[in-house]
Amino acid sequence: MADPEVRISHTEESEEGDTQGDGEEVVVGDIGDVGEGGETVPVNGDSENIDESAVAEHEQPAPNDTFVDFLQSPVIELAVGSGSDQTILSAHQALLVRSSFFASAIAESSNRRIDLSTQDLDAISCFIEYLYTGEYYPRKTSSGTLESDASTPSVDETGEQLLKHAKVYTLAEKLGISALKSLSHSKIHLVTSTAVAEIAYARYVYSHTSSADVTIRKPVASFWGQRSHVLRHQTEGSFQSLCLEFPQFALDVLTFVLDVEEKRERQRDGGERQREANERQRDGGKGWKSSRKRIRTEK
């Protein structure tokens, strides 16, 4: 097809990924569904290493707490941004202290205002929405998709949708809200995006997360490890620039590619050995007897 855009729909796929040649529209799989060895793993599975029962115990209110109790607690102002771009939000203290970050900040504050000048306004808004409702827009539907409206494109062309959830993820990490971190990570894999959007997302991940955070970095590396031979032609040099800007990204992608190839080689070697063993079993020693008979004839 003439359309040079690569549309990426995060669904399940095979080890190699269902990609086609340059200049064709392709549908490829979930960026979090493929492990280092090429195996399929669940997006919200063990890779996140989150004990959901522990999360629930830590973040949920005590059994005797009611919503009225939360609303009767002091209101805390949150100063997001700085200068003319500063926005003042507010939330009830009893909800905010579910976060270890805010529990400490409120205890140290003398005027019930928390400085969040370096934080993203939209991410903070999503966090507050999550505190009061247990979700944030766009919510996950019962069919396993994200709700949308006319203002949300069906395909993320620029990375805006991916970055929205990525910023919530890094904020949740800072605030110590594991359940929100898990929720935002799962939403990343429900966004249909382009190669350009994926580049923006990868750049954010590698500039705002720890190298030890394999939960979010490993799927990014495996995504590009499977598709860089196709998608790099759709990004006008951005993939190369990303590799130069973040050598760890390049190393992670290369490691994934080599691990997959090593696994395939082991599988090929194992298959060859199994075929040889089967052939020996079918011969049943006939080759040895034939050799002995030939020696006697020569004598």
Stockholm file with secondary structure:
# STOCKHOLM 1.0

chainA/1-299         MADPEVRISHTEESEEGDTQGDGEEVVVGDIGDVGEGGETVPVNGDSENIDESAVAEHEQPAPNDTFVDFLQSPVIELAVGSGSDQTILSAHQALLVRSSFFASAIAESSNRRIDLSTQDLDAISCFIEYLYTGEYYPRKTSSGTLESDASTPSVDETGEQLLKHAKVYTLAEKLGISALKSLSHSKIHLVTSTAVAEIAYARYVYSHTSSADVTIRKPVASFWGQRSHVLRHQTEGSFQSLCLEFPQFALDVLTFVLDVEEKRERQRDGGERQREANERQRDGGKGWKSSRKRIRTEK
#=GR chainA/1-299 SS CCCCCCEECCBCCCSSCSCCCTTSCCCCBCTTSBCTTSCBCCTTSGGGCCCHHHHHHHHSCCTTCCHHHHHTSCEEEEEESCGGGCEEEEEEHHHHTTSHHHHHHHHHCSSSEEEETTSCHHHHHHHHHHHHHSCCSSCBCTTSSBCCCTTSCSSBSSSHHHHHHHHHHHHHHHHTCHHHHHHHHHHHTTCCEEHHHHHHHHHHHHHHSCTTCHHHHHHHHHHHHHHHHHHGGGTTTHHHHHHHHCHHHHHHHHHHHHHHHHHHHHHHHHHHHHHHHHHHHHHTTHHHHHHHHHHHHHC
#=GC SS_cons         CCCCCCEECCBCCCSSCSCCCTTSCCCCBCTTSBCTTSCBCCTTSGGGCCCHHHHHHHHSCCTTCCHHHHHTSCEEEEEESCGGGCEEEEEEHHHHTTSHHHHHHHHHCSSSEEEETTSCHHHHHHHHHHHHHSCCSSCBCTTSSBCCCTTSCSSBSSSHHHHHHHHHHHHHHHHTCHHHHHHHHHHHTTCCEEHHHHHHHHHHHHHHSCTTCHHHHHHHHHHHHHHHHHHGGGTTTHHHHHHHHCHHHHHHHHHHHHHHHHHHHHHHHHHHHHHHHHHHHHHTTHHHHHHHHHHHHHC
//
